[in-house]
Amino acid sequence: MATDFETEQQPVSSLLSGIVEDAKQLFIEQMRLFQVEIKNDFQRTIWALLPLAIGVVITLPGVLLLLFAAAHFVNWMVPDMPTWGGFAIVGGVIFVLGIGLVFWGKAKLSSINPLPDVALQGLKENLQWKTKN
């Protein structure tokens, strides 16, 4: 068991090497946290996109059939209109709706922060602590 006198007699170089080793360990742990956080975010994204992609593939033929039916319905409602007119009206409505959704999605994507926030905040705190001491 070291007494206070023995602790005071430690060379400065061993104290500095201990500080450097602690800083190195802290940096390694911070990098592991970055790696784990990015890996978890990536896995969650993949698992969220998988059912979405399957749903789009399954739903697409049904939507196309409904759009054809809607175009024929417009043509049936206005018998003097040519067939292409019904398709043009339904296509125009779907086009406007699609453009609106694209811009909405673009706005939502621009607000997403791709950085690992928890690890980045921890690194900032560690750097602030190191600069104060």
Phi and psi in radians as a Rosetta constraint file:
Dihedral C 1 N 2 CA 2 C 2 CIRCULARHARMONIC -1.489 0.35
Dihedral N 2 CA 2 C 2 N 3 CIRCULARHARMONIC 2.367 0.35
Dihedral C 2 N 3 CA 3 C 3 CIRCULARHARMONIC -1.539 0.35
Dihedral N 3 CA 3 C 3 N 4 CIRCULARHARMONIC 3.000 0.35
Dihedral C 3 N 4 CA 4 C 4 CIRCULARHARMONIC -1.061 0.35
Dihedral N 4 CA 4 C 4 N 5 CIRCULARHARMONIC -0.612 0.35
Dihedral C 4 N 5 CA 5 C 5 CIRCULARHARMONIC -1.139 0.35
Dihedral N 5 CA 5 C 5 N 6 CIRCULARHARMONIC -0.755 0.35
Dihedral C 5 N 6 CA 6 C 6 CIRCULARHARMONIC -1.151 0.35
Dihedral N 6 CA 6 C 6 N 7 CIRCULARHARMONIC -0.654 0.35
Dihedral C 6 N 7 CA 7 C 7 CIRCULARHARMONIC -1.156 0.35
Dihedral N 7 CA 7 C 7 N 8 CIRCULARHARMONIC -0.675 0.35
Dihedral C 7 N 8 CA 8 C 8 CIRCULARHARMONIC -1.195 0.35
Dihedral N 8 CA 8 C 8 N 9 CIRCULARHARMONIC -0.412 0.35
Dihedral C 8 N 9 CA 9 C 9 CIRCULARHARMONIC -1.470 0.35
Dihedral N 9 CA 9 C 9 N 10 CIRCULARHARMONIC -0.064 0.35
Dihedral C 9 N 10 CA 10 C 10 CIRCULARHARMONIC -1.112 0.35
Dihedral N 10 CA 10 C 10 N 11 CIRCULARHARMONIC 2.425 0.35
Dihedral C 10 N 11 CA 11 C 11 CIRCULARHARMONIC -1.166 0.35
Dihedral N 11 CA 11 C 11 N 12 CIRCULARHARMONIC 2.620 0.35
Dihedral C 11 N 12 CA 12 C 12 CIRCULARHARMONIC -1.071 0.35
Dihedral N 12 CA 12 C 12 N 13 CIRCULARHARMONIC -0.597 0.35
Dihedral C 12 N 13 CA 13 C 13 CIRCULARHARMONIC -1.101 0.35
Dihedral N 13 CA 13 C 13 N 14 CIRCULARHARMONIC -0.651 0.35
Dihedral C 13 N 14 CA 14 C 14 CIRCULARHARMONIC -1.243 0.35
Dihedral N 14 CA 14 C 14 N 15 CIRCULARHARMONIC -0.609 0.35
Dihedral C 14 N 15 CA 15 C 15 CIRCULARHARMONIC -1.137 0.35
Dihedral N 15 CA 15 C 15 N 16 CIRCULARHARMONIC -0.763 0.35
Dihedral C 15 N 16 CA 16 C 16 CIRCULARHARMONIC -1.132 0.35
Dihedral N 16 CA 16 C 16 N 17 CIRCULARHARMONIC -0.701 0.35
Dihedral C 16 N 17 CA 17 C 17 CIRCULARHARMONIC -1.151 0.35
Dihedral N 17 CA 17 C 17 N 18 CIRCULARHARMONIC -0.590 0.35
Dihedral C 17 N 18 CA 18 C 18 CIRCULARHARMONIC -1.136 0.35
Dihedral N 18 CA 18 C 18 N 19 CIRCULARHARMONIC -0.723 0.35
Dihedral C 18 N 19 CA 19 C 19 CIRCULARHARMONIC -1.132 0.35
Dihedral N 19 CA 19 C 19 N 20 CIRCULARHARMONIC -0.749 0.35
Dihedral C 19 N 20 CA 20 C 20 CIRCULARHARMONIC -1.110 0.35
Dihedral N 20 CA 20 C 20 N 21 CIRCULARHARMONIC -0.734 0.35
Dihedral C 20 N 21 CA 21 C 21 CIRCULARHARMONIC -1.112 0.35
Dihedral N 21 CA 21 C 21 N 22 CIRCULARHARMONIC -0.723 0.35
Dihedral C 21 N 22 CA 22 C 22 CIRCULARHARMONIC -1.103 0.35
Dihedral N 22 CA 22 C 22 N 23 CIRCULARHARMONIC -0.730 0.35
Dihedral C 22 N 23 CA 23 C 23 CIRCULARHARMONIC -1.126 0.35
Dihedral N 23 CA 23 C 23 N 24 CIRCULARHARMONIC -0.693 0.35
Dihedral C 23 N 24 CA 24 C 24 CIRCULARHARMONIC -1.102 0.35
Dihedral N 24 CA 24 C 24 N 25 CIRCULARHARMONIC -0.806 0.35
Dihedral C 24 N 25 CA 25 C 25 CIRCULARHARMONIC -1.056 0.35
Dihedral N 25 CA 25 C 25 N 26 CIRCULARHARMONIC -0.744 0.35
Dihedral C 25 N 26 CA 26 C 26 CIRCULARHARMONIC -1.078 0.35
Dihedral N 26 CA 26 C 26 N 27 CIRCULARHARMONIC -0.743 0.35
Dihedral C 26 N 27 CA 27 C 27 CIRCULARHARMONIC -1.122 0.35
Dihedral N 27 CA 27 C 27 N 28 CIRCULARHARMONIC -0.747 0.35
Dihedral C 27 N 28 CA 28 C 28 CIRCULARHARMONIC -1.087 0.35
Dihedral N 28 CA 28 C 28 N 29 CIRCULARHARMONIC -0.773 0.35
Dihedral C 28 N 29 CA 29 C 29 CIRCULARHARMONIC -1.115 0.35
Dihedral N 29 CA 29 C 29 N 30 CIRCULARHARMONIC -0.654 0.35
Dihedral C 29 N 30 CA 30 C 30 CIRCULARHARMONIC -1.125 0.35
Dihedral N 30 CA 30 C 30 N 31 CIRCULARHARMONIC -0.709 0.35
Dihedral C 30 N 31 CA 31 C 31 CIRCULARHARMONIC -1.172 0.35
Dihedral N 31 CA 31 C 31 N 32 CIRCULARHARMONIC -0.656 0.35
Dihedral C 31 N 32 CA 32 C 32 CIRCULARHARMONIC -1.095 0.35
Dihedral N 32 CA 32 C 32 N 33 CIRCULARHARMONIC -0.711 0.35
Dihedral C 32 N 33 CA 33 C 33 CIRCULARHARMONIC -1.094 0.35
Dihedral N 33 CA 33 C 33 N 34 CIRCULARHARMONIC -0.751 0.35
Dihedral C 33 N 34 CA 34 C 34 CIRCULARHARMONIC -0.995 0.35
Dihedral N 34 CA 34 C 34 N 35 CIRCULARHARMONIC -0.840 0.35
Dihedral C 34 N 35 CA 35 C 35 CIRCULARHARMONIC -1.084 0.35
Dihedral N 35 CA 35 C 35 N 36 CIRCULARHARMONIC -0.804 0.35
Dihedral C 35 N 36 CA 36 C 36 CIRCULARHARMONIC -1.136 0.35
Dihedral N 36 CA 36 C 36 N 37 CIRCULARHARMONIC -0.740 0.35
Dihedral C 36 N 37 CA 37 C 37 CIRCULARHARMONIC -1.138 0.35
Dihedral N 37 CA 37 C 37 N 38 CIRCULARHARMONIC -0.742 0.35
Dihedral C 37 N 38 CA 38 C 38 CIRCULARHARMONIC -1.160 0.35
Dihedral N 38 CA 38 C 38 N 39 CIRCULARHARMONIC -0.726 0.35
Dihedral C 38 N 39 CA 39 C 39 CIRCULARHARMONIC -1.083 0.35
Dihedral N 39 CA 39 C 39 N 40 CIRCULARHARMONIC -0.780 0.35
Dihedral C 39 N 40 CA 40 C 40 CIRCULARHARMONIC -1.134 0.35
Dihedral N 40 CA 40 C 40 N 41 CIRCULARHARMONIC -0.730 0.35
Dihedral C 40 N 41 CA 41 C 41 CIRCULARHARMONIC -1.095 0.35
Dihedral N 41 CA 41 C 41 N 42 CIRCULARHARMONIC -0.709 0.35
Dihedral C 41 N 42 CA 42 C 42 CIRCULARHARMONIC -1.133 0.35
Dihedral N 42 CA 42 C 42 N 43 CIRCULARHARMONIC -0.789 0.35
Dihedral C 42 N 43 CA 43 C 43 CIRCULARHARMONIC -1.110 0.35
Dihedral N 43 CA 43 C 43 N 44 CIRCULARHARMONIC -0.735 0.35
Dihedral C 43 N 44 CA 44 C 44 CIRCULARHARMONIC -1.097 0.35
Dihedral N 44 CA 44 C 44 N 45 CIRCULARHARMONIC -0.670 0.35
Dihedral C 44 N 45 CA 45 C 45 CIRCULARHARMONIC -1.138 0.35
Dihedral N 45 CA 45 C 45 N 46 CIRCULARHARMONIC -0.777 0.35
Dihedral C 45 N 46 CA 46 C 46 CIRCULARHARMONIC -1.075 0.35
Dihedral N 46 CA 46 C 46 N 47 CIRCULARHARMONIC -0.803 0.35
Dihedral C 46 N 47 CA 47 C 47 CIRCULARHARMONIC -1.193 0.35
Dihedral N 47 CA 47 C 47 N 48 CIRCULARHARMONIC -0.425 0.35
Dihedral C 47 N 48 CA 48 C 48 CIRCULARHARMONIC -1.403 0.35
Dihedral N 48 CA 48 C 48 N 49 CIRCULARHARMONIC -0.608 0.35
Dihedral C 48 N 49 CA 49 C 49 CIRCULARHARMONIC -1.365 0.35
Dihedral N 49 CA 49 C 49 N 50 CIRCULARHARMONIC -0.454 0.35
Dihedral C 49 N 50 CA 50 C 50 CIRCULARHARMONIC -1.043 0.35
Dihedral N 50 CA 50 C 50 N 51 CIRCULARHARMONIC -0.971 0.35
Dihedral C 50 N 51 CA 51 C 51 CIRCULARHARMONIC -1.139 0.35
Dihedral N 51 CA 51 C 51 N 52 CIRCULARHARMONIC -0.522 0.35
Dihedral C 51 N 52 CA 52 C 52 CIRCULARHARMONIC -1.105 0.35
Dihedral N 52 CA 52 C 52 N 53 CIRCULARHARMONIC -0.814 0.35
Dihedral C 52 N 53 CA 53 C 53 CIRCULARHARMONIC -1.136 0.35
Dihedral N 53 CA 53 C 53 N 54 CIRCULARHARMONIC -0.755 0.35
Dihedral C 53 N 54 CA 54 C 54 CIRCULARHARMONIC -1.098 0.35
Dihedral N 54 CA 54 C 54 N 55 CIRCULARHARMONIC -0.717 0.35
Dihedral C 54 N 55 CA 55 C 55 CIRCULARHARMONIC -1.100 0.35
Dihedral N 55 CA 55 C 55 N 56 CIRCULARHARMONIC -0.688 0.35
Dihedral C 55 N 56 CA 56 C 56 CIRCULARHARMONIC -1.140 0.35
Dihedral N 56 CA 56 C 56 N 57 CIRCULARHARMONIC -0.766 0.35
Dihedral C 56 N 57 CA 57 C 57 CIRCULARHARMONIC -1.104 0.35
Dihedral N 57 CA 57 C 57 N 58 CIRCULARHARMONIC -0.704 0.35
Dihedral C 57 N 58 CA 58 C 58 CIRCULARHARMONIC -1.270 0.35
Dihedral N 58 CA 58 C 58 N 59 CIRCULARHARMONIC -0.641 0.35
Dihedral C 58 N 59 CA 59 C 59 CIRCULARHARMONIC -1.394 0.35
Dihedral N 59 CA 59 C 59 N 60 CIRCULARHARMONIC -0.502 0.35
Dihedral C 59 N 60 CA 60 C 60 CIRCULARHARMONIC -0.967 0.35
Dihedral N 60 CA 60 C 60 N 61 CIRCULARHARMONIC -0.832 0.35
Dihedral C 60 N 61 CA 61 C 61 CIRCULARHARMONIC -1.075 0.35
Dihedral N 61 CA 61 C 61 N 62 CIRCULARHARMONIC -0.671 0.35
Dihedral C 61 N 62 CA 62 C 62 CIRCULARHARMONIC -1.126 0.35
Dihedral N 62 CA 62 C 62 N 63 CIRCULARHARMONIC -0.706 0.35
Dihedral C 62 N 63 CA 63 C 63 CIRCULARHARMONIC -1.136 0.35
Dihedral N 63 CA 63 C 63 N 64 CIRCULARHARMONIC -0.736 0.35
Dihedral C 63 N 64 CA 64 C 64 CIRCULARHARMONIC -1.072 0.35
Dihedral N 64 CA 64 C 64 N 65 CIRCULARHARMONIC -0.748 0.35
Dihedral C 64 N 65 CA 65 C 65 CIRCULARHARMONIC -1.118 0.35
Dihedral N 65 CA 65 C 65 N 66 CIRCULARHARMONIC -0.694 0.35
Dihedral C 65 N 66 CA 66 C 66 CIRCULARHARMONIC -1.148 0.35
Dihedral N 66 CA 66 C 66 N 67 CIRCULARHARMONIC -0.636 0.35
Dihedral C 66 N 67 CA 67 C 67 CIRCULARHARMONIC -1.172 0.35
Dihedral N 67 CA 67 C 67 N 68 CIRCULARHARMONIC -0.708 0.35
Dihedral C 67 N 68 CA 68 C 68 CIRCULARHARMONIC -1.063 0.35
Dihedral N 68 CA 68 C 68 N 69 CIRCULARHARMONIC -0.748 0.35
Dihedral C 68 N 69 CA 69 C 69 CIRCULARHARMONIC -1.107 0.35
Dihedral N 69 CA 69 C 69 N 70 CIRCULARHARMONIC -0.698 0.35
Dihedral C 69 N 70 CA 70 C 70 CIRCULARHARMONIC -1.125 0.35
Dihedral N 70 CA 70 C 70 N 71 CIRCULARHARMONIC -0.708 0.35
Dihedral C 70 N 71 CA 71 C 71 CIRCULARHARMONIC -1.119 0.35
Dihedral N 71 CA 71 C 71 N 72 CIRCULARHARMONIC -0.739 0.35
Dihedral C 71 N 72 CA 72 C 72 CIRCULARHARMONIC -1.180 0.35
Dihedral N 72 CA 72 C 72 N 73 CIRCULARHARMONIC -0.592 0.35
Dihedral C 72 N 73 CA 73 C 73 CIRCULARHARMONIC -1.134 0.35
Dihedral N 73 CA 73 C 73 N 74 CIRCULARHARMONIC -0.752 0.35
Dihedral C 73 N 74 CA 74 C 74 CIRCULARHARMONIC -1.063 0.35
Dihedral N 74 CA 74 C 74 N 75 CIRCULARHARMONIC -0.733 0.35
Dihedral C 74 N 75 CA 75 C 75 CIRCULARHARMONIC -1.139 0.35
Dihedral N 75 CA 75 C 75 N 76 CIRCULARHARMONIC -0.636 0.35
Dihedral C 75 N 76 CA 76 C 76 CIRCULARHARMONIC -1.209 0.35
Dihedral N 76 CA 76 C 76 N 77 CIRCULARHARMONIC -0.655 0.35
Dihedral C 76 N 77 CA 77 C 77 CIRCULARHARMONIC -1.188 0.35
Dihedral N 77 CA 77 C 77 N 78 CIRCULARHARMONIC -0.615 0.35
Dihedral C 77 N 78 CA 78 C 78 CIRCULARHARMONIC -2.089 0.35
Dihedral N 78 CA 78 C 78 N 79 CIRCULARHARMONIC 1.536 0.35
Dihedral C 78 N 79 CA 79 C 79 CIRCULARHARMONIC -1.105 0.35
Dihedral N 79 CA 79 C 79 N 80 CIRCULARHARMONIC -0.459 0.35
Dihedral C 79 N 80 CA 80 C 80 CIRCULARHARMONIC -1.354 0.35
Dihedral N 80 CA 80 C 80 N 81 CIRCULARHARMONIC -0.235 0.35
Dihedral C 80 N 81 CA 81 C 81 CIRCULARHARMONIC -1.383 0.35
Dihedral N 81 CA 81 C 81 N 82 CIRCULARHARMONIC 2.436 0.35
Dihedral C 81 N 82 CA 82 C 82 CIRCULARHARMONIC -1.178 0.35
Dihedral N 82 CA 82 C 82 N 83 CIRCULARHARMONIC 2.788 0.35
Dihedral C 82 N 83 CA 83 C 83 CIRCULARHARMONIC -1.040 0.35
Dihedral N 83 CA 83 C 83 N 84 CIRCULARHARMONIC -0.684 0.35
Dihedral C 83 N 84 CA 84 C 84 CIRCULARHARMONIC -1.109 0.35
Dihedral N 84 CA 84 C 84 N 85 CIRCULARHARMONIC -0.457 0.35
Dihedral C 84 N 85 CA 85 C 85 CIRCULARHARMONIC -1.126 0.35
Dihedral N 85 CA 85 C 85 N 86 CIRCULARHARMONIC -0.737 0.35
Dihedral C 85 N 86 CA 86 C 86 CIRCULARHARMONIC -1.102 0.35
Dihedral N 86 CA 86 C 86 N 87 CIRCULARHARMONIC -0.723 0.35
Dihedral C 86 N 87 CA 87 C 87 CIRCULARHARMONIC -1.174 0.35
Dihedral N 87 CA 87 C 87 N 88 CIRCULARHARMONIC -0.641 0.35
Dihedral C 87 N 88 CA 88 C 88 CIRCULARHARMONIC -1.162 0.35
Dihedral N 88 CA 88 C 88 N 89 CIRCULARHARMONIC -0.720 0.35
Dihedral C 88 N 89 CA 89 C 89 CIRCULARHARMONIC -1.123 0.35
Dihedral N 89 CA 89 C 89 N 90 CIRCULARHARMONIC -0.879 0.35
Dihedral C 89 N 90 CA 90 C 90 CIRCULARHARMONIC -1.110 0.35
Dihedral N 90 CA 90 C 90 N 91 CIRCULARHARMONIC -0.739 0.35
Dihedral C 90 N 91 CA 91 C 91 CIRCULARHARMONIC -1.086 0.35
Dihedral N 91 CA 91 C 91 N 92 CIRCULARHARMONIC -0.699 0.35
Dihedral C 91 N 92 CA 92 C 92 CIRCULARHARMONIC -1.125 0.35
Dihedral N 92 CA 92 C 92 N 93 CIRCULARHARMONIC -0.744 0.35
Dihedral C 92 N 93 CA 93 C 93 CIRCULARHARMONIC -1.110 0.35
Dihedral N 93 CA 93 C 93 N 94 CIRCULARHARMONIC -0.780 0.35
Dihedral C 93 N 94 CA 94 C 94 CIRCULARHARMONIC -1.144 0.35
Dihedral N 94 CA 94 C 94 N 95 CIRCULARHARMONIC -0.663 0.35
Dihedral C 94 N 95 CA 95 C 95 CIRCULARHARMONIC -1.079 0.35
Dihedral N 95 CA 95 C 95 N 96 CIRCULARHARMONIC -0.827 0.35
Dihedral C 95 N 96 CA 96 C 96 CIRCULARHARMONIC -1.091 0.35
Dihedral N 96 CA 96 C 96 N 97 CIRCULARHARMONIC -0.746 0.35
Dihedral C 96 N 97 CA 97 C 97 CIRCULARHARMONIC -1.081 0.35
Dihedral N 97 CA 97 C 97 N 98 CIRCULARHARMONIC -0.751 0.35
Dihedral C 97 N 98 CA 98 C 98 CIRCULARHARMONIC -1.127 0.35
Dihedral N 98 CA 98 C 98 N 99 CIRCULARHARMONIC -0.739 0.35
Dihedral C 98 N 99 CA 99 C 99 CIRCULARHARMONIC -1.087 0.35
Dihedral N 99 CA 99 C 99 N 100 CIRCULARHARMONIC -0.729 0.35
Dihedral C 99 N 100 CA 100 C 100 CIRCULARHARMONIC -1.051 0.35
Dihedral N 100 CA 100 C 100 N 101 CIRCULARHARMONIC -0.749 0.35
Dihedral C 100 N 101 CA 101 C 101 CIRCULARHARMONIC -1.163 0.35
Dihedral N 101 CA 101 C 101 N 102 CIRCULARHARMONIC -0.647 0.35
Dihedral C 101 N 102 CA 102 C 102 CIRCULARHARMONIC -1.097 0.35
Dihedral N 102 CA 102 C 102 N 103 CIRCULARHARMONIC -0.792 0.35
Dihedral C 102 N 103 CA 103 C 103 CIRCULARHARMONIC -1.185 0.35
Dihedral N 103 CA 103 C 103 N 104 CIRCULARHARMONIC -0.615 0.35
Dihedral C 103 N 104 CA 104 C 104 CIRCULARHARMONIC -1.118 0.35
Dihedral N 104 CA 104 C 104 N 105 CIRCULARHARMONIC -0.806 0.35
Dihedral C 104 N 105 CA 105 C 105 CIRCULARHARMONIC -1.101 0.35
Dihedral N 105 CA 105 C 105 N 106 CIRCULARHARMONIC -0.687 0.35
Dihedral C 105 N 106 CA 106 C 106 CIRCULARHARMONIC -1.095 0.35
Dihedral N 106 CA 106 C 106 N 107 CIRCULARHARMONIC -0.721 0.35
Dihedral C 106 N 107 CA 107 C 107 CIRCULARHARMONIC -1.134 0.35
Dihedral N 107 CA 107 C 107 N 108 CIRCULARHARMONIC -0.689 0.35
Dihedral C 107 N 108 CA 108 C 108 CIRCULARHARMONIC -1.195 0.35
Dihedral N 108 CA 108 C 108 N 109 CIRCULARHARMONIC -0.664 0.35
Dihedral C 108 N 109 CA 109 C 109 CIRCULARHARMONIC -1.185 0.35
Dihedral N 109 CA 109 C 109 N 110 CIRCULARHARMONIC -0.583 0.35
Dihedral C 109 N 110 CA 110 C 110 CIRCULARHARMONIC -1.215 0.35
Dihedral N 110 CA 110 C 110 N 111 CIRCULARHARMONIC -0.311 0.35
Dihedral C 110 N 111 CA 111 C 111 CIRCULARHARMONIC -1.604 0.35
Dihedral N 111 CA 111 C 111 N 112 CIRCULARHARMONIC -0.029 0.35
Dihedral C 111 N 112 CA 112 C 112 CIRCULARHARMONIC -1.501 0.35
Dihedral N 112 CA 112 C 112 N 113 CIRCULARHARMONIC 2.334 0.35
Dihedral C 112 N 113 CA 113 C 113 CIRCULARHARMONIC -1.700 0.35
Dihedral N 113 CA 113 C 113 N 114 CIRCULARHARMONIC 1.969 0.35
Dihedral C 113 N 114 CA 114 C 114 CIRCULARHARMONIC -1.381 0.35
Dihedral N 114 CA 114 C 114 N 115 CIRCULARHARMONIC -0.082 0.35
Dihedral C 114 N 115 CA 115 C 115 CIRCULARHARMONIC -1.378 0.35
Dihedral N 115 CA 115 C 115 N 116 CIRCULARHARMONIC 2.586 0.35
Dihedral C 115 N 116 CA 116 C 116 CIRCULARHARMONIC -1.275 0.35
Dihedral N 116 CA 116 C 116 N 117 CIRCULARHARMONIC 1.711 0.35
Dihedral C 116 N 117 CA 117 C 117 CIRCULARHARMONIC -1.081 0.35
Dihedral N 117 CA 117 C 117 N 118 CIRCULARHARMONIC -0.762 0.35
Dihedral C 117 N 118 CA 118 C 118 CIRCULARHARMONIC -1.124 0.35
Dihedral N 118 CA 118 C 118 N 119 CIRCULARHARMONIC -0.837 0.35
Dihedral C 118 N 119 CA 119 C 119 CIRCULARHARMONIC -1.172 0.35
Dihedral N 119 CA 119 C 119 N 120 CIRCULARHARMONIC -0.668 0.35
Dihedral C 119 N 120 CA 120 C 120 CIRCULARHARMONIC -1.143 0.35
Dihedral N 120 CA 120 C 120 N 121 CIRCULARHARMONIC -0.715 0.35
Dihedral C 120 N 121 CA 121 C 121 CIRCULARHARMONIC -1.130 0.35
Dihedral N 121 CA 121 C 121 N 122 CIRCULARHARMONIC -0.714 0.35
Dihedral C 121 N 122 CA 122 C 122 CIRCULARHARMONIC -1.099 0.35
Dihedral N 122 CA 122 C 122 N 123 CIRCULARHARMONIC -0.701 0.35
Dihedral C 122 N 123 CA 123 C 123 CIRCULARHARMONIC -1.145 0.35
Dihedral N 123 CA 123 C 123 N 124 CIRCULARHARMONIC -0.709 0.35
Dihedral C 123 N 124 CA 124 C 124 CIRCULARHARMONIC -1.058 0.35
Dihedral N 124 CA 124 C 124 N 125 CIRCULARHARMONIC -0.781 0.35
Dihedral C 124 N 125 CA 125 C 125 CIRCULARHARMONIC -1.095 0.35
Dihedral N 125 CA 125 C 125 N 126 CIRCULARHARMONIC -0.717 0.35
Dihedral C 125 N 126 CA 126 C 126 CIRCULARHARMONIC -1.140 0.35
Dihedral N 126 CA 126 C 126 N 127 CIRCULARHARMONIC -0.712 0.35
Dihedral C 126 N 127 CA 127 C 127 CIRCULARHARMONIC -1.161 0.35
Dihedral N 127 CA 127 C 127 N 128 CIRCULARHARMONIC -0.673 0.35
Dihedral C 127 N 128 CA 128 C 128 CIRCULARHARMONIC -1.138 0.35
Dihedral N 128 CA 128 C 128 N 129 CIRCULARHARMONIC -0.693 0.35
Dihedral C 128 N 129 CA 129 C 129 CIRCULARHARMONIC -1.136 0.35
Dihedral N 129 CA 129 C 129 N 130 CIRCULARHARMONIC -0.723 0.35
Dihedral C 129 N 130 CA 130 C 130 CIRCULARHARMONIC -1.151 0.35
Dihedral N 130 CA 130 C 130 N 131 CIRCULARHARMONIC -0.661 0.35
Dihedral C 130 N 131 CA 131 C 131 CIRCULARHARMONIC -1.300 0.35
Dihedral N 131 CA 131 C 131 N 132 CIRCULARHARMONIC -0.438 0.35
Dihedral C 131 N 132 CA 132 C 132 CIRCULARHARMONIC -1.319 0.35
Dihedral N 132 CA 132 C 132 N 133 CIRCULARHARMONIC -0.557 0.35
